[in-house]
Amino acid sequence: MLGWELPPYNSGGLGVACYQLCKALSEQEVDIEFIVPYQAEHQIDFMEITAAHPQTAEELRLAGTAYDSFFYTITGNSDYSKGGIYEQQLAYEQAVARLAEQKNFDIVHAHDWLTFRAALRVKEAKNCPIVLHVHSVESDRAGNQHGNPLVREIEAISLHLADRIVAVSKHTKRSIMRDYGIPADKIEVVHNSINVSQIPKIEEDNSYKYLTAMKELGYKVVVNVGRLTVQKGLPNLLSAAQKVVAKEPKTLFLIVGSGEQYQELIELSAKLGIGRNVLFADFQRGKRWRDAFIIGDLFVLPSVSEPFGLTPLEAAGYGTPALISKQSGVSEVLQNCLKVDHWDIDEMANKIVAVIRDETLGQELSRNARNEYERMSWRESGRKIKKLYHEHLAGAAA
């Protein structure tokens, strides 16, 4: 298994999905060695984790994350310790090729484009099947634009040469077919899921003291948790927030996350005249991350193009109803929520106002979503992946 991140050193949902899928596979007796481009203690006992390089996770993060494809340029420096994220990707490819020479394995499973070239190198050296798992394509990360041509080239070549492709949603499968001309029968859809047992119990003492005090004064809180990037559609949410505040002044918007749009969004909220109603809490982990979901009366995912989107499922686990973009993979599996086109600011505002004004509506959505949530499991996703492994191993043997 080739991947760029695992919790607690992840910068987004990619690492969480890799962790949960591997855990489900290990429970079905799949022996996994997961190779990451950094050295760290993960406290994971269900698979072997190998560092491709001796650098720390923080050193890797400084070069860029798995989501920063717009940063990717060739600087001519092949030294991962001195270069940028492209050099990191190249060095990872070379390190994995060296590691593969010393190891025996049946199949290679690579997650997202940063690891795809490494998978191709192993396929070339070992003549083994490779499965490429697509959590997003470049047009997703670029907010439905063309994106970085270098990244698109890596994705195009890799996806055409893969033995099998796994897409995290039908939305992502359509994107792969549209952007790269891959035939439908080469792509298997395996939805992400949620591990119900890992949602901690809700604590009474919420970290967001100011919001707690304001709720006691009758304010409502709308929450977004995620990266502040063009893909996530936050400018549309703020434009909708302006309309909401005009109708319901006692509404606060909590934005939790970091990204290249951080300063832009702060300035936009001021320009829209809603600066006092929008709170930016930056990137959070642990209790403050959990409490952001809990404090909300409504969770909103306004993404322009979201391959899957785990956060609405996490919101459901914490009892918070959700409004999600129809342009998201999670909309394919979560039925008890409100849905809106990412570009329809008026409808987004109307639905936010509806939940704010009608507590019964929010409670009904929350209860039904929780019932859906409690039936979810990564087990079925693991079963589909294991079946796919067997099919390709049988084909290779033949």
VEXDREN-2710 file (C-alpha; in Angstrom, 1 decimal):
% VEXDREN-2710
k/r/px/py/pz
1/MET/0.0/0.0/0.0
2/LEU/1.4/3.4/-1.1
3/GLY/0.0/6.5/0.6
4/TRP/1.0/10.0/1.4
5/GLU/-0.4/10.3/5.0
6/LEU/-2.0/8.6/7.9
7/PRO/-3.5/9.9/11.2
8/PRO/-2.5/11.8/13.2
9/TYR/-0.2/13.2/10.6
10/ASN/-2.9/13.8/8.0
11/SER/-3.8/17.2/6.6
12/GLY/-7.3/16.1/5.4
13/GLY/-9.6/13.2/4.8
14/LEU/-7.2/11.2/2.6
15/GLY/-5.3/9.8/5.6
16/VAL/-8.4/9.0/7.5
17/ALA/-9.9/7.0/4.5
18/CYS/-6.6/5.1/4.1
19/TYR/-6.5/4.3/7.8
20/GLN/-10.1/3.0/7.9
21/LEU/-9.9/1.0/4.7
22/CYS/-6.6/-0.7/5.8
23/LYS/-8.2/-1.5/9.2
24/ALA/-11.1/-3.1/7.5
25/LEU/-8.8/-5.1/5.1
26/SER/-6.7/-6.3/8.0
27/GLU/-9.8/-7.6/9.8
28/GLN/-10.4/-9.7/6.6
29/GLU/-6.8/-11.2/6.8
30/VAL/-5.1/-9.0/4.3
31/ASP/-1.5/-8.4/5.3
32/ILE/-0.5/-4.8/4.6
33/GLU/2.7/-2.9/4.5
34/PHE/1.9/0.8/4.1
35/ILE/4.8/3.1/2.8
36/VAL/4.6/6.8/3.7
37/PRO/7.1/9.5/2.8
38/TYR/8.0/10.4/6.4
39/GLN/9.2/8.9/9.7
40/ALA/6.8/8.9/12.6
41/GLU/5.1/6.9/15.4
42/HIS/1.6/6.1/14.3
43/GLN/0.5/3.8/17.1
44/ILE/-1.1/1.5/14.5
45/ASP/-0.9/-2.3/15.2
46/PHE/-2.9/-3.8/12.4
47/MET/-0.4/-3.2/9.6
48/GLU/3.3/-2.6/9.1
49/ILE/4.2/1.1/8.4
50/THR/7.5/1.8/6.5
51/ALA/9.1/5.2/6.1
52/ALA/10.4/5.9/2.6
53/HIS/12.5/8.8/4.0
54/PRO/13.9/9.8/7.4
55/GLN/12.3/13.2/7.3
56/THR/9.6/14.1/9.8
57/ALA/5.9/14.6/8.9
58/GLU/6.3/18.4/9.6
59/GLU/9.2/18.6/7.2
60/LEU/7.1/17.0/4.6
61/ARG/4.2/19.3/5.3
62/LEU/6.4/22.4/4.8
63/ALA/7.0/21.2/1.2
64/GLY/3.2/20.9/0.6
65/THR/0.4/18.5/1.3
66/ALA/-1.5/16.0/-0.9
67/TYR/-4.0/18.7/-1.7
68/ASP/-1.6/21.5/-2.8
69/SER/-1.4/20.5/-6.5
70/PHE/-1.3/24.1/-7.6
71/PHE/2.2/24.4/-5.9
72/TYR/3.7/21.6/-8.0
73/THR/6.4/22.8/-10.3
74/ILE/9.7/21.3/-11.4
75/THR/12.6/23.2/-9.9
76/GLY/15.4/20.9/-11.2
77/ASN/16.4/19.8/-7.7
78/SER/16.0/16.1/-7.2
79/ASP/16.9/16.3/-3.5
80/TYR/13.7/15.8/-1.5
81/SER/15.2/17.5/1.6
82/LYS/15.8/20.7/-0.4
83/GLY/13.1/20.8/-3.1
84/GLY/9.4/21.2/-3.2
85/ILE/6.5/18.8/-3.4
86/TYR/7.4/17.6/-6.9
87/GLU/10.8/16.6/-5.7
88/GLN/9.1/14.9/-2.7
89/GLN/7.0/12.9/-5.1
90/LEU/10.0/12.0/-7.3
91/ALA/12.1/11.0/-4.3
92/TYR/9.2/8.8/-3.0
93/GLU/9.0/7.1/-6.3
94/GLN/12.7/6.3/-6.3
95/ALA/12.7/5.1/-2.6
96/VAL/9.7/2.8/-3.2
97/ALA/11.4/1.3/-6.2
98/ARG/14.4/0.5/-4.0
99/LEU/12.3/-0.9/-1.2
100/ALA/10.3/-3.1/-3.6
101/GLU/13.5/-4.9/-4.7
102/GLN/13.9/-6.3/-1.2
103/LYS/10.3/-7.3/-0.6
104/ASN/7.7/-9.9/-1.6
105/PHE/4.1/-9.0/-2.1
106/ASP/1.1/-9.9/-4.3
107/ILE/-0.3/-6.6/-5.3
108/VAL/0.3/-2.9/-5.1
109/HIS/-2.5/-0.5/-4.0
110/ALA/-1.6/3.2/-4.4
111/HIS/-3.6/6.2/-3.1
112/ASP/-3.9/9.3/-5.1
113/TRP/-1.6/10.8/-7.7
114/LEU/1.4/11.5/-5.4
115/THR/2.0/7.8/-5.2
116/PHE/0.9/6.7/-8.7
117/ARG/4.3/7.0/-10.4
118/ALA/5.8/4.9/-7.6
119/ALA/3.2/2.2/-8.3
120/LEU/4.1/2.2/-11.9
121/ARG/7.8/1.7/-11.1
122/VAL/7.0/-1.3/-8.9
123/LYS/4.8/-2.7/-11.7
124/GLU/7.6/-2.3/-14.2
125/ALA/10.1/-4.0/-11.8
126/LYS/8.0/-6.8/-10.4
127/ASN/5.3/-7.3/-13.1
128/CYS/2.6/-7.3/-10.4
129/PRO/-1.0/-6.0/-10.6
130/ILE/-1.5/-2.4/-9.4
131/VAL/-4.7/-0.8/-8.1
132/LEU/-4.9/3.0/-8.2
133/HIS/-7.3/4.5/-5.7
134/VAL/-8.6/7.9/-6.7
135/HIS/-9.7/10.1/-3.8
136/SER/-9.8/13.1/-6.1
137/VAL/-8.7/14.2/-9.5
138/GLU/-6.9/17.4/-10.4
139/SER/-10.1/19.1/-11.7
140/ASP/-11.7/18.5/-8.3
141/ARG/-8.8/20.2/-6.5
142/ALA/-8.9/23.0/-9.0
143/GLY/-12.6/23.7/-8.4
144/ASN/-13.8/22.3/-11.7
145/GLN/-11.0/24.0/-13.6
146/HIS/-8.2/22.4/-15.6
147/GLY/-5.6/22.6/-12.8
148/ASN/-1.9/21.9/-13.0
149/PRO/-1.0/20.3/-16.3
150/LEU/1.9/18.4/-14.7
151/VAL/-0.4/16.7/-12.2
152/ARG/-2.9/15.9/-15.0
153/GLU/-0.2/14.3/-17.0
154/ILE/0.8/12.1/-14.0
155/GLU/-2.9/11.1/-13.5
156/ALA/-3.5/10.4/-17.2
157/ILE/-0.5/8.2/-17.8
158/SER/-1.0/6.3/-14.5
159/LEU/-4.7/5.7/-14.9
160/HIS/-4.3/4.3/-18.4
161/LEU/-1.5/2.0/-17.3
162/ALA/-3.3/0.7/-14.1
163/ASP/-4.7/-2.8/-13.9
164/ARG/-7.7/-1.5/-12.0
165/ILE/-9.0/1.9/-10.7
166/VAL/-11.0/2.4/-7.5
167/ALA/-13.1/5.6/-7.3
168/VAL/-14.5/6.8/-4.0
169/SER/-17.8/7.7/-5.6
170/LYS/-19.8/7.7/-8.8
171/HIS/-19.1/11.4/-9.0
172/THR/-15.3/10.6/-9.1
173/LYS/-15.8/7.8/-11.6
174/ARG/-17.5/10.2/-13.9
175/SER/-14.7/12.7/-13.5
176/ILE/-12.1/10.1/-14.3
177/MET/-14.0/9.0/-17.5
178/ARG/-14.6/12.7/-18.5
179/ASP/-11.0/14.0/-17.9
180/TYR/-9.0/11.0/-19.0
181/GLY/-11.1/8.9/-21.3
182/ILE/-10.9/5.8/-19.1
183/PRO/-13.5/3.1/-19.9
184/ALA/-16.2/2.6/-17.3
185/ASP/-15.6/-1.1/-16.8
186/LYS/-12.0/-0.4/-15.6
187/ILE/-13.3/1.7/-12.6
188/GLU/-14.8/0.2/-9.5
189/VAL/-16.7/2.5/-7.2
190/VAL/-16.0/1.8/-3.5
191/HIS/-17.6/4.5/-1.3
192/ASN/-15.9/5.8/1.8
193/SER/-17.7/5.1/5.0
194/ILE/-17.5/5.8/8.8
195/ASN/-16.4/3.8/11.8
196/VAL/-19.3/4.2/14.3
197/SER/-17.3/2.8/17.2
198/GLN/-14.6/5.4/16.9
199/ILE/-16.8/8.5/17.5
200/PRO/-16.0/9.6/21.1
201/LYS/-18.8/10.3/23.5
202/ILE/-20.0/13.9/23.6
203/GLU/-18.6/15.9/26.5
204/GLU/-20.8/18.5/28.2
205/ASP/-18.0/21.1/28.4
206/ASN/-17.6/22.5/24.8
207/SER/-14.3/24.2/23.9
208/TYR/-16.0/27.1/22.1
209/LYS/-16.9/29.1/25.1
210/TYR/-17.9/32.3/23.2
211/LEU/-20.3/30.3/21.0
212/THR/-21.8/28.5/24.0
213/ALA/-22.5/31.8/25.6
214/MET/-24.0/33.2/22.5
215/LYS/-26.3/30.2/22.0
216/GLU/-27.6/30.9/25.5
217/LEU/-28.6/34.3/24.2
218/GLY/-30.6/32.7/21.4
219/TYR/-28.0/32.6/18.6
220/LYS/-27.7/29.7/16.2
221/VAL/-24.4/28.3/14.8
222/VAL/-23.7/27.1/11.3
223/VAL/-20.5/25.1/11.0
224/ASN/-18.1/24.2/8.2
225/VAL/-15.1/22.0/8.9
226/GLY/-12.5/21.4/6.1
227/ARG/-9.7/22.9/4.0
228/LEU/-10.0/26.5/2.9
229/THR/-9.4/25.8/-0.8
230/VAL/-11.2/26.7/-4.1
231/GLN/-12.6/23.1/-4.2
232/LYS/-14.6/23.6/-1.0
233/GLY/-16.8/26.5/-2.2
234/LEU/-16.5/28.7/0.9
235/PRO/-17.0/32.0/-1.0
236/ASN/-20.5/30.7/-1.9
237/LEU/-21.2/29.8/1.7
238/LEU/-20.2/33.3/2.8
239/SER/-22.4/34.9/0.1
240/ALA/-25.3/32.7/1.4
241/ALA/-24.4/33.7/5.0
242/GLN/-24.9/37.4/4.0
243/LYS/-28.5/36.6/3.0
244/VAL/-29.0/34.5/6.1
245/VAL/-27.8/37.2/8.5
246/ALA/-30.1/39.7/6.7
247/LYS/-33.1/37.5/7.7
248/GLU/-31.8/36.0/10.9
249/PRO/-29.2/38.4/12.5
250/LYS/-28.6/36.1/15.5
251/THR/-26.8/33.5/13.3
252/LEU/-23.1/32.8/13.6
253/PHE/-20.9/30.9/11.1
254/LEU/-17.9/28.9/12.5
255/ILE/-15.3/28.1/9.8
256/VAL/-12.8/25.5/11.0
257/GLY/-9.8/24.8/8.8
258/SER/-6.7/26.2/7.0
259/GLY/-5.7/26.6/3.4
260/GLU/-4.6/29.1/0.8
261/GLN/-8.0/30.9/0.9
262/TYR/-7.8/31.7/4.6
263/GLN/-7.0/35.5/4.2
264/GLU/-9.2/35.8/1.2
265/LEU/-12.2/34.5/3.1
266/ILE/-11.6/36.7/6.1
267/GLU/-11.5/39.7/3.7
268/LEU/-14.6/38.5/1.9
269/SER/-16.6/38.2/5.1
270/ALA/-15.6/41.8/6.0
271/LYS/-16.5/43.0/2.5
272/LEU/-19.9/41.4/2.7
273/GLY/-20.5/43.1/6.0
274/ILE/-20.8/39.9/8.1
275/GLY/-17.4/40.0/9.8
276/ARG/-19.0/40.0/13.2
277/ASN/-21.0/36.9/12.3
278/VAL/-18.2/34.8/11.0
279/LEU/-15.6/33.1/13.2
280/PHE/-12.4/31.5/11.7
281/ALA/-11.0/28.9/14.0
282/ASP/-8.1/27.7/11.9
283/PHE/-7.0/24.0/11.7
284/GLN/-8.0/21.9/14.7
285/ARG/-7.6/18.4/16.0
286/GLY/-8.9/16.4/18.9
287/LYS/-11.5/17.9/21.2
288/ARG/-11.7/21.3/19.5
289/TRP/-12.3/19.5/16.1
290/ARG/-15.1/17.4/17.7
291/ASP/-16.6/20.3/19.5
292/ALA/-16.9/22.3/16.3
293/PHE/-19.4/19.7/15.0
294/ILE/-21.2/19.5/18.4
295/ILE/-21.7/23.3/18.8
296/GLY/-23.4/23.5/15.4
297/ASP/-27.1/23.7/14.8
298/LEU/-26.4/22.9/11.1
299/PHE/-23.3/21.6/9.3
300/VAL/-22.8/22.9/5.7
301/LEU/-20.6/21.3/3.0
302/PRO/-20.8/23.7/0.0
303/SER/-18.1/22.0/-2.2
304/VAL/-17.8/22.9/-5.9
305/SER/-16.6/19.4/-6.6
306/GLU/-16.2/16.9/-3.7
307/PRO/-15.0/13.4/-4.6
308/PHE/-16.6/12.1/-1.4
309/GLY/-16.6/14.2/1.8
310/LEU/-16.5/12.4/5.2
311/THR/-17.4/15.5/7.3
312/PRO/-21.2/15.3/6.9
313/LEU/-21.1/11.7/8.2
314/GLU/-19.0/12.9/11.1
315/ALA/-21.5/15.6/11.8
316/ALA/-24.3/13.0/11.8
317/GLY/-22.3/11.0/14.4
318/TYR/-22.3/14.1/16.6
319/GLY/-26.0/14.8/16.2
320/THR/-25.7/17.7/13.8
321/PRO/-27.9/17.9/10.7
322/ALA/-26.3/18.6/7.4
323/LEU/-26.8/20.6/4.2
324/ILE/-24.5/19.3/1.5
325/SER/-23.6/20.1/-2.1
326/LYS/-25.2/17.9/-4.8
327/GLN/-21.8/17.9/-6.4
328/SER/-20.4/15.6/-3.7
329/GLY/-19.8/11.9/-3.4
330/VAL/-21.3/11.7/0.1
331/SER/-24.7/12.8/-1.4
332/GLU/-24.8/9.3/-3.0
333/VAL/-24.8/7.6/0.4
334/LEU/-26.4/10.1/2.9
335/GLN/-30.1/10.5/2.3
336/ASN/-31.3/12.2/5.5
337/CYS/-29.9/15.6/4.9
338/LEU/-30.6/18.8/2.8
339/LYS/-29.0/19.0/-0.6
340/VAL/-28.3/22.0/-2.8
341/ASP/-26.3/22.9/-6.0
342/HIS/-23.1/24.5/-4.9
343/TRP/-23.7/27.5/-7.1
344/ASP/-27.3/28.2/-5.9
345/ILE/-26.6/30.7/-3.2
346/ASP/-30.3/31.7/-2.8
347/GLU/-31.4/28.2/-2.2
348/MET/-28.5/27.5/0.1
349/ALA/-29.5/30.5/2.2
350/ASN/-33.2/29.5/2.2
351/LYS/-32.4/26.0/3.5
352/ILE/-30.0/27.3/6.2
353/VAL/-32.8/29.7/7.4
354/ALA/-35.3/26.9/7.3
355/VAL/-33.3/24.8/9.8
356/ILE/-32.5/27.9/12.0
357/ARG/-36.2/28.8/12.2
358/ASP/-37.6/25.3/12.7
359/GLU/-36.0/23.3/15.5
360/THR/-38.3/20.3/14.7
361/LEU/-36.8/20.1/11.1
362/GLY/-33.3/20.1/12.5
363/GLN/-34.1/17.4/15.1
364/GLU/-35.8/15.2/12.5
365/LEU/-32.9/15.5/10.1
366/SER/-30.5/14.8/12.9
367/ARG/-32.4/11.7/14.2
368/ASN/-32.8/10.2/10.8
369/ALA/-29.2/10.9/9.7
370/ARG/-28.0/9.3/13.0
371/ASN/-30.0/6.1/12.2
372/GLU/-28.4/6.0/8.7
373/TYR/-25.0/6.6/10.2
374/GLU/-25.3/3.8/12.7
375/ARG/-25.8/1.3/9.9
376/MET/-22.6/2.4/8.1
377/SER/-19.3/0.4/8.2
378/TRP/-16.0/0.2/6.4
379/ARG/-16.4/-3.5/6.4
380/GLU/-18.3/-3.6/3.1
381/SER/-15.7/-1.4/1.4
382/GLY/-12.9/-3.7/2.6
383/ARG/-14.8/-6.7/1.3
384/LYS/-15.1/-5.1/-2.2
385/ILE/-11.4/-4.3/-2.3
386/LYS/-10.4/-7.8/-1.2
387/LYS/-12.6/-9.3/-3.9
388/LEU/-11.0/-7.0/-6.5
389/TYR/-7.5/-8.2/-5.3
390/HIS/-8.5/-11.8/-5.8
391/GLU/-9.8/-11.2/-9.3
392/HIS/-6.5/-9.6/-10.4
393/LEU/-4.3/-12.1/-8.6
394/ALA/-6.2/-14.9/-10.3
395/GLY/-5.8/-13.1/-13.7
396/ALA/-2.1/-12.7/-13.1
397/ALA/-1.7/-16.3/-12.2
398/ALA/-3.5/-17.4/-15.3
END
